[in-house]
Amino acid sequence: MTTEKTDVLVIGAGQAGIAMSEHLGKAGLSHLVLEKDRIAERWRSQRWDSLVANGPAWHDRFPGMAFDAHEDAFVPKEGVADYMVAYAQMLNAPIRTGVAVTRLRGNPDGPGFVATTSEGTIEARYVVSATGPFQKPLMPPIVPQGAGVMQMHSVQYRNPDQLPQGAVLVVGAGSSGVQIAAELNEAGRKTYLSVGPHDRPPRRYRGRDFVWWLGVLNLWDAEFTPGTEHTTIAVTGADGGYTIDFRQLAEKGVTLLGRTEACENGVLRLADDLGTNVRAGDANYLATLRMADDYAARNGLDLPPEPAAHELGEDPACMRDPILALDLQEAGISTIIWATGFGFDYDWLQVDALDAAGKPMHKRGVSSAPGLYFLGLPWQSRRGSSFIWGVWHDAKFIADHIAKQEGYLAYRGAALRLTDSKGKT
């Protein structure tokens, strides 16, 4: 079997891989994008049915194409996937679907790398891992499998009818957890929500979406600081978009709990941190409002004030008298949904570019292994890196870096003629 060769091999054809292809094409670099499933597959098959984008259509997109939707709409997941397909077609991106990379190693016979795929071998001088942040669902081994409840990760959840009858415990209060809990509660399910530390931005404030405020306040470009990669954000575009308020969720019937810590004999042990976590989220929310007010005043913006947005409701009973132990059977809980995020899975990567915990070692996506790059990671260069528009800018940085490397490699040297003081060589 012959070995195919390309300048750059891109692994993954989600938003990161498509953005990478655009910038490589503009730089004139031959490249190939491999995708083990369909383009933007995770948007189609690894999201719940009612999911919409968390940012409005005018913002969460690539610069070269608008969504076929109202600019303030929150596009359904299938619409996002269709957008990615259309964008790839517009670029005429060299994407091959249904091809899995099973191994990547350094080239023993020359520069670059050798990729073993489900359809043969490919050599490339450069490789970009564009597999994104949602690689391996994380489910803490807290509740034993024999505890008599169905357990699933949020990536497996589709809709309330999928679940057995009974109450549901959702663990995790980021975007996925709060949206799933709200949907289950509205469907008439008794719902418990385990709330950990989180940020809680306003959905809209003074007539502007929070993505606009983070933009003008320069917060999207905030750089990584240790610990920020684990911060969850409670925000939603569901039902036209609204600000997540845990007190309102409780008023509507959701029982709030602290962090889920352990399970013994069918009884959950819960941390006494519910009030602390909710109030820390409140502080983040109110700080954003104050920054927005200061910006509006400094710049003379004619945006109507919203003093009511600064007012918080009373703490619900589940915050005033938190539940610290919950018997799953007595509570009638038949399902636990773990909205606890994702980890990395680089089992195929046989290159020294990962730390002891299996995380990429990189600076702005430039790996510690020369010629290998990562794209689509949370906080890769800034707060906005894992968003559609953010990954586009990170992809440009990587393409520019590869182009610079190619410029150095193109230099072949020149013989220097030295002339002595008498004109002899």
JOTA-V892339 format. One record per pair of residues at least 6 apart in sequence whose ideal C-beta (glycine too) atoms are under 7 Angstrom apart, sorted by the first residue. I is the first residue (numbers start at 1). J is the second residue. D is the distance in Angstrom with one decimal. If there is no record, write none. Layout:
BEGIN
i=I j=J d=D
i=I j=J d=D
END
This chain:
BEGIN
i=1 j=120 d=5.6
i=3 j=121 d=4.6
i=3 j=123 d=5.6
i=4 j=120 d=6.5
i=4 j=122 d=4.8
i=5 j=123 d=4.8
i=6 j=30 d=5.5
i=6 j=31 d=6.0
i=6 j=32 d=4.7
i=6 j=122 d=6.6
i=6 j=124 d=5.2
i=7 j=29 d=5.0
i=7 j=30 d=4.4
i=7 j=31 d=6.1
i=7 j=124 d=6.8
i=7 j=125 d=5.7
i=7 j=126 d=6.6
i=8 j=24 d=5.6
i=8 j=29 d=5.4
i=8 j=31 d=3.9
i=8 j=124 d=6.0
i=8 j=126 d=4.5
i=8 j=128 d=6.5
i=8 j=402 d=6.4
i=9 j=32 d=5.7
i=9 j=115 d=5.8
i=9 j=122 d=5.8
i=9 j=124 d=3.8
i=9 j=127 d=4.9
i=10 j=17 d=5.1
i=10 j=20 d=5.0
i=10 j=21 d=6.4
i=10 j=31 d=6.0
i=10 j=32 d=7.0
i=10 j=33 d=4.3
i=10 j=128 d=4.7
i=10 j=130 d=5.5
i=11 j=34 d=5.7
i=11 j=101 d=5.2
i=11 j=127 d=6.9
i=11 j=128 d=7.0
i=11 j=129 d=5.3
i=11 j=130 d=6.1
i=11 j=131 d=6.1
i=12 j=35 d=6.3
i=12 j=130 d=3.9
i=12 j=131 d=4.4
i=12 j=132 d=6.4
i=13 j=33 d=5.2
i=13 j=35 d=3.4
i=13 j=39 d=4.8
i=13 j=95 d=4.9
i=13 j=97 d=6.8
i=14 j=40 d=5.3
i=14 j=42 d=6.3
i=14 j=130 d=7.0
i=14 j=132 d=5.4
i=15 j=84 d=6.3
i=15 j=388 d=5.1
i=15 j=391 d=5.5
i=16 j=130 d=3.8
i=16 j=132 d=5.6
i=16 j=375 d=4.5
i=16 j=376 d=3.3
i=16 j=391 d=4.9
i=16 j=395 d=6.9
i=17 j=33 d=5.0
i=17 j=35 d=6.9
i=17 j=130 d=4.0
i=18 j=84 d=5.9
i=18 j=87 d=5.8
i=18 j=88 d=5.2
i=18 j=93 d=6.3
i=19 j=62 d=6.7
i=19 j=391 d=5.2
i=19 j=392 d=4.4
i=19 j=395 d=3.9
i=20 j=128 d=5.4
i=20 j=130 d=5.5
i=20 j=375 d=5.8
i=20 j=395 d=4.5
i=20 j=398 d=6.8
i=21 j=31 d=6.5
i=21 j=33 d=5.3
i=21 j=91 d=6.1
i=21 j=93 d=4.1
i=22 j=91 d=5.4
i=23 j=395 d=5.0
i=23 j=396 d=4.8
i=23 j=399 d=3.5
i=24 j=31 d=4.5
i=24 j=399 d=5.3
i=25 j=91 d=6.4
i=27 j=399 d=5.0
i=27 j=403 d=4.7
i=29 j=402 d=6.4
i=29 j=403 d=6.9
i=31 j=94 d=6.5
i=32 j=94 d=5.4
i=32 j=96 d=6.9
i=32 j=122 d=6.9
i=33 j=93 d=6.1
i=33 j=94 d=6.1
i=33 j=95 d=4.4
i=34 j=96 d=5.5
i=34 j=99 d=4.7
i=34 j=101 d=5.9
i=34 j=117 d=6.4
i=35 j=95 d=6.1
i=35 j=96 d=7.0
i=35 j=97 d=4.8
i=35 j=99 d=6.9
i=36 j=99 d=6.6
i=36 j=100 d=3.8
i=37 j=97 d=6.9
i=38 j=44 d=6.9
i=38 j=97 d=5.6
i=39 j=84 d=5.6
i=39 j=85 d=5.1
i=39 j=88 d=5.7
i=39 j=95 d=6.4
i=39 j=97 d=6.4
i=40 j=80 d=7.0
i=40 j=81 d=4.3
i=40 j=84 d=3.8
i=40 j=85 d=6.8
i=42 j=134 d=6.0
i=43 j=77 d=5.0
i=43 j=80 d=5.0
i=43 j=81 d=4.0
i=44 j=78 d=6.6
i=44 j=81 d=5.0
i=46 j=155 d=4.9
i=47 j=77 d=4.8
i=48 j=157 d=5.0
i=48 j=158 d=5.4
i=48 j=159 d=6.5
i=48 j=180 d=6.6
i=49 j=158 d=5.2
i=49 j=159 d=4.8
i=50 j=183 d=6.3
i=50 j=238 d=6.8
i=51 j=77 d=4.5
i=52 j=74 d=4.1
i=52 j=75 d=6.2
i=52 j=76 d=5.2
i=52 j=77 d=6.9
i=52 j=237 d=4.6
i=52 j=238 d=6.1
i=53 j=60 d=5.3
i=53 j=74 d=5.2
i=53 j=75 d=4.8
i=53 j=80 d=5.7
i=53 j=237 d=5.7
i=54 j=175 d=5.8
i=54 j=235 d=5.6
i=54 j=236 d=6.7
i=54 j=237 d=5.1
i=55 j=211 d=5.1
i=55 j=387 d=6.7
i=56 j=71 d=6.8
i=56 j=72 d=5.0
i=56 j=73 d=6.7
i=56 j=74 d=6.2
i=56 j=209 d=5.5
i=56 j=211 d=6.7
i=57 j=67 d=4.1
i=57 j=69 d=4.7
i=57 j=70 d=6.7
i=57 j=71 d=5.4
i=57 j=73 d=5.1
i=57 j=75 d=5.5
i=58 j=71 d=3.9
i=58 j=72 d=6.7
i=59 j=211 d=4.6
i=59 j=389 d=6.8
i=60 j=387 d=6.1
i=60 j=388 d=5.0
i=60 j=389 d=6.5
i=61 j=67 d=5.8
i=61 j=388 d=5.8
i=61 j=389 d=6.5
i=62 j=87 d=5.9
i=62 j=388 d=6.4
i=62 j=389 d=6.9
i=62 j=392 d=5.4
i=63 j=392 d=6.7
i=65 j=87 d=5.4
i=65 j=90 d=6.3
i=67 j=75 d=5.5
i=67 j=79 d=6.9
i=67 j=83 d=5.8
i=69 j=75 d=5.4
i=69 j=79 d=6.6
i=74 j=237 d=3.1
i=74 j=241 d=5.7
i=88 j=95 d=5.8
i=99 j=117 d=5.4
i=99 j=118 d=5.7
i=99 j=119 d=5.2
i=100 j=117 d=6.4
i=100 j=118 d=4.5
i=101 j=115 d=5.3
i=101 j=117 d=5.3
i=101 j=348 d=5.8
i=102 j=116 d=5.2
i=102 j=117 d=6.6
i=102 j=118 d=6.7
i=102 j=348 d=5.7
i=103 j=116 d=4.0
i=103 j=348 d=5.6
i=103 j=350 d=6.1
i=104 j=113 d=5.8
i=104 j=115 d=5.0
i=104 j=127 d=6.3
i=104 j=348 d=6.0
i=104 j=349 d=5.4
i=104 j=350 d=6.3
i=104 j=351 d=6.2
i=105 j=113 d=6.7
i=105 j=114 d=5.7
i=105 j=350 d=4.4
i=105 j=351 d=6.5
i=106 j=113 d=6.0
i=106 j=351 d=6.1
i=107 j=113 d=5.7
i=107 j=114 d=5.0
i=107 j=123 d=6.1
i=111 j=125 d=5.8
i=112 j=123 d=6.2
i=112 j=124 d=5.5
i=112 j=125 d=4.0
i=112 j=126 d=6.9
i=112 j=371 d=5.9
i=113 j=124 d=5.6
i=113 j=127 d=5.0
i=113 j=371 d=6.7
i=114 j=121 d=6.2
i=114 j=123 d=5.5
i=115 j=121 d=6.9
i=115 j=122 d=4.6
i=115 j=124 d=6.8
i=125 j=371 d=6.3
i=126 j=371 d=5.0
i=126 j=402 d=5.4
i=127 j=371 d=6.8
i=127 j=372 d=5.3
i=128 j=373 d=4.5
i=128 j=375 d=5.6
i=128 j=398 d=6.4
i=129 j=374 d=5.1
i=129 j=375 d=7.0
i=130 j=375 d=4.5
i=130 j=376 d=5.5
i=132 j=376 d=4.1
i=133 j=342 d=6.2
i=133 j=376 d=6.3
i=133 j=377 d=5.9
i=133 j=378 d=5.1
i=133 j=386 d=5.6
i=134 j=342 d=4.8
i=135 j=342 d=5.9
i=135 j=343 d=6.8
i=135 j=344 d=5.5
i=135 j=345 d=4.2
i=136 j=342 d=5.9
i=136 j=343 d=4.5
i=136 j=344 d=6.6
i=136 j=345 d=4.1
i=137 j=153 d=3.9
i=137 j=155 d=5.0
i=137 j=342 d=5.8
i=138 j=340 d=5.2
i=138 j=341 d=5.4
i=138 j=342 d=6.0
i=138 j=343 d=5.1
i=139 j=151 d=7.0
i=139 j=153 d=5.4
i=139 j=338 d=4.6
i=139 j=340 d=6.5
i=140 j=340 d=6.2
i=142 j=260 d=6.0
i=142 j=262 d=6.1
i=142 j=263 d=5.4
i=143 j=149 d=6.9
i=143 j=151 d=6.3
i=143 j=263 d=4.5
i=143 j=336 d=6.1
i=144 j=263 d=6.8
i=147 j=263 d=6.6
i=147 j=266 d=5.7
i=147 j=328 d=6.5
i=148 j=329 d=6.9
i=149 j=328 d=5.8
i=149 j=333 d=6.0
i=149 j=334 d=5.9
i=149 j=335 d=6.3
i=149 j=336 d=5.5
i=150 j=164 d=6.0
i=150 j=334 d=6.4
i=150 j=335 d=4.7
i=151 j=336 d=4.8
i=151 j=338 d=6.9
i=152 j=337 d=5.8
i=153 j=338 d=5.1
i=154 j=176 d=4.5
i=154 j=177 d=7.0
i=154 j=180 d=6.2
i=154 j=337 d=5.8
i=154 j=338 d=6.7
i=154 j=339 d=4.1
i=157 j=180 d=5.9
i=157 j=337 d=5.6
i=160 j=183 d=6.7
i=160 j=184 d=5.5
i=160 j=187 d=4.0
i=160 j=189 d=6.0
i=163 j=335 d=4.8
i=164 j=334 d=4.7
i=164 j=335 d=6.4
i=165 j=334 d=6.5
i=166 j=332 d=5.2
i=166 j=333 d=6.4
i=166 j=334 d=2.9
i=166 j=335 d=6.7
i=167 j=189 d=6.6
i=167 j=190 d=3.8
i=167 j=191 d=7.0
i=167 j=192 d=6.8
i=167 j=331 d=5.8
i=167 j=332 d=4.5
i=167 j=333 d=4.6
i=167 j=334 d=6.7
i=168 j=184 d=5.2
i=168 j=189 d=5.3
i=168 j=191 d=5.4
i=168 j=333 d=6.8
i=168 j=335 d=4.7
i=168 j=337 d=6.5
i=169 j=192 d=4.5
i=169 j=194 d=6.8
i=169 j=333 d=5.2
i=169 j=336 d=4.8
i=170 j=177 d=5.2
i=170 j=180 d=5.5
i=170 j=181 d=4.4
i=170 j=191 d=6.7
i=170 j=193 d=5.1
i=170 j=194 d=6.9
i=170 j=337 d=4.9
i=170 j=339 d=5.9
i=171 j=194 d=4.3
i=171 j=260 d=5.1
i=171 j=336 d=6.6
i=171 j=338 d=5.2
i=171 j=339 d=6.4
i=171 j=340 d=6.1
i=172 j=194 d=6.8
i=172 j=196 d=6.7
i=172 j=338 d=6.7
i=172 j=339 d=3.4
i=172 j=340 d=4.8
i=173 j=193 d=6.3
i=173 j=195 d=4.2
i=173 j=196 d=6.0
i=173 j=198 d=5.3
i=173 j=232 d=6.6
i=173 j=234 d=5.8
i=174 j=198 d=6.3
i=174 j=232 d=3.1
i=174 j=233 d=6.1
i=174 j=234 d=6.3
i=174 j=339 d=6.4
i=175 j=233 d=6.0
i=175 j=234 d=6.6
i=175 j=235 d=5.6
i=175 j=236 d=6.4
i=176 j=339 d=4.4
i=177 j=193 d=6.7
i=177 j=339 d=3.4
i=178 j=234 d=5.2
i=178 j=236 d=6.6
i=178 j=244 d=5.3
i=179 j=236 d=5.1
i=179 j=238 d=5.6
i=180 j=337 d=6.0
i=180 j=339 d=6.3
i=181 j=191 d=5.2
i=181 j=193 d=4.4
i=181 j=249 d=7.0
i=181 j=254 d=5.7
i=182 j=249 d=6.6
i=184 j=191 d=4.7
i=185 j=191 d=4.4
i=185 j=252 d=6.0
i=185 j=253 d=5.4
i=185 j=254 d=5.0
i=190 j=332 d=6.6
i=191 j=254 d=5.0
i=192 j=255 d=4.8
i=192 j=257 d=5.8
i=192 j=333 d=7.0
i=193 j=249 d=6.9
i=193 j=254 d=5.3
i=193 j=256 d=5.6
i=193 j=257 d=6.7
i=194 j=257 d=4.7
i=194 j=259 d=6.2
i=194 j=260 d=4.6
i=195 j=246 d=6.4
i=195 j=256 d=5.6
i=195 j=257 d=6.8
i=195 j=258 d=6.8
i=195 j=274 d=5.9
i=195 j=277 d=5.2
i=195 j=278 d=6.5
i=196 j=259 d=4.8
i=196 j=277 d=5.9
i=197 j=277 d=5.4
i=197 j=280 d=6.3
i=198 j=232 d=4.7
i=198 j=233 d=6.7
i=198 j=234 d=5.0
i=198 j=277 d=6.8
i=198 j=281 d=5.1
i=199 j=231 d=5.7
i=199 j=233 d=4.9
i=199 j=281 d=6.7
i=199 j=284 d=4.7
i=200 j=234 d=4.8
i=200 j=244 d=6.0
i=200 j=281 d=3.8
i=200 j=282 d=7.0
i=200 j=284 d=5.6
i=200 j=285 d=4.6
i=201 j=210 d=4.4
i=201 j=233 d=6.8
i=201 j=235 d=5.8
i=201 j=285 d=6.6
i=201 j=288 d=5.5
i=202 j=210 d=5.4
i=202 j=243 d=5.0
i=202 j=285 d=6.2
i=202 j=288 d=6.2
i=202 j=289 d=6.5
i=202 j=309 d=6.6
i=203 j=209 d=6.9
i=203 j=210 d=6.1
i=203 j=235 d=6.5
i=203 j=241 d=4.9
i=203 j=242 d=5.3
i=203 j=243 d=4.3
i=204 j=210 d=6.9
i=204 j=241 d=6.9
i=205 j=213 d=6.5
i=205 j=289 d=6.1
i=205 j=292 d=5.6
i=205 j=306 d=6.2
i=205 j=309 d=6.0
i=206 j=292 d=6.5
i=206 j=296 d=6.6
i=206 j=303 d=4.1
i=206 j=304 d=6.1
i=206 j=305 d=6.7
i=206 j=306 d=5.5
i=207 j=303 d=5.3
i=207 j=304 d=6.4
i=208 j=303 d=6.8
i=213 j=288 d=6.7
i=213 j=292 d=5.0
i=214 j=220 d=5.0
i=216 j=295 d=6.2
i=217 j=291 d=5.5
i=217 j=295 d=6.1
i=219 j=383 d=6.4
i=220 j=382 d=6.5
i=220 j=383 d=5.4
i=220 j=384 d=4.0
i=221 j=382 d=4.8
i=221 j=383 d=7.0
i=222 j=382 d=6.4
i=222 j=383 d=4.6
i=223 j=382 d=6.1
i=224 j=379 d=4.2
i=228 j=379 d=6.1
i=229 j=378 d=5.4
i=229 j=379 d=5.2
i=234 j=244 d=4.2
i=234 j=281 d=6.6
i=235 j=244 d=6.3
i=236 j=242 d=6.6
i=236 j=244 d=6.1
i=246 j=256 d=6.0
i=246 j=278 d=5.2
i=247 j=313 d=4.5
i=247 j=315 d=6.8
i=247 j=316 d=5.8
i=250 j=256 d=5.4
i=250 j=316 d=3.6
i=250 j=318 d=5.7
i=251 j=316 d=6.5
i=255 j=318 d=5.4
i=256 j=274 d=5.8
i=256 j=318 d=4.7
i=256 j=319 d=6.5
i=257 j=270 d=5.1
i=257 j=274 d=6.4
i=257 j=323 d=5.7
i=257 j=326 d=7.0
i=258 j=270 d=4.7
i=258 j=271 d=4.1
i=258 j=272 d=6.0
i=258 j=273 d=4.6
i=258 j=274 d=4.1
i=258 j=322 d=6.0
i=259 j=270 d=6.8
i=259 j=271 d=4.2
i=259 j=273 d=5.9
i=260 j=268 d=6.0
i=260 j=270 d=6.1
i=261 j=269 d=5.0
i=261 j=270 d=6.5
i=261 j=271 d=5.3
i=262 j=269 d=4.3
i=266 j=327 d=6.3
i=266 j=328 d=5.2
i=266 j=329 d=5.8
i=267 j=325 d=5.6
i=267 j=326 d=6.8
i=267 j=327 d=5.0
i=268 j=325 d=6.8
i=268 j=326 d=4.4
i=268 j=328 d=6.6
i=269 j=325 d=6.1
i=270 j=323 d=6.2
i=270 j=324 d=5.3
i=270 j=325 d=6.9
i=270 j=326 d=6.4
i=272 j=322 d=6.1
i=272 j=324 d=5.9
i=274 j=319 d=5.8
i=274 j=322 d=4.8
i=275 j=319 d=5.3
i=275 j=322 d=7.0
i=278 j=319 d=6.5
i=282 j=312 d=5.9
i=286 j=310 d=6.5
i=289 j=309 d=6.0
i=289 j=310 d=6.0
i=296 j=303 d=5.4
i=344 j=358 d=5.5
i=344 j=359 d=5.8
i=346 j=354 d=5.9
i=346 j=358 d=6.3
i=351 j=369 d=5.0
i=351 j=372 d=5.8
i=352 j=369 d=5.8
i=353 j=360 d=6.3
i=353 j=361 d=5.8
i=353 j=367 d=4.6
i=353 j=368 d=5.5
i=353 j=369 d=4.1
i=353 j=372 d=5.4
i=354 j=360 d=6.2
i=354 j=361 d=6.5
i=355 j=361 d=5.4
i=360 j=367 d=6.7
i=360 j=374 d=4.6
i=360 j=377 d=6.6
i=361 j=367 d=6.7
i=361 j=368 d=4.2
i=362 j=368 d=6.7
i=362 j=374 d=5.2
i=364 j=380 d=6.6
i=364 j=381 d=4.6
i=364 j=397 d=5.9
i=365 j=373 d=5.2
i=365 j=374 d=5.1
i=365 j=375 d=5.5
i=365 j=380 d=5.4
i=365 j=394 d=5.8
i=365 j=397 d=6.8
i=365 j=398 d=5.2
i=366 j=373 d=6.2
i=366 j=401 d=5.9
i=367 j=373 d=5.8
i=367 j=374 d=6.1
i=373 j=398 d=5.0
i=375 j=391 d=6.6
i=375 j=394 d=6.0
i=375 j=395 d=5.9
i=375 j=398 d=6.1
i=376 j=386 d=6.6
i=376 j=391 d=5.3
i=377 j=385 d=6.6
i=378 j=385 d=6.5
i=378 j=386 d=4.6
i=379 j=385 d=5.8
i=380 j=394 d=5.3
i=381 j=394 d=5.5
i=381 j=397 d=6.8
i=382 j=390 d=6.7
i=384 j=390 d=3.4
i=385 j=391 d=6.4
i=385 j=394 d=5.5
i=417 j=425 d=5.8
i=418 j=425 d=6.8
i=419 j=425 d=5.6
END
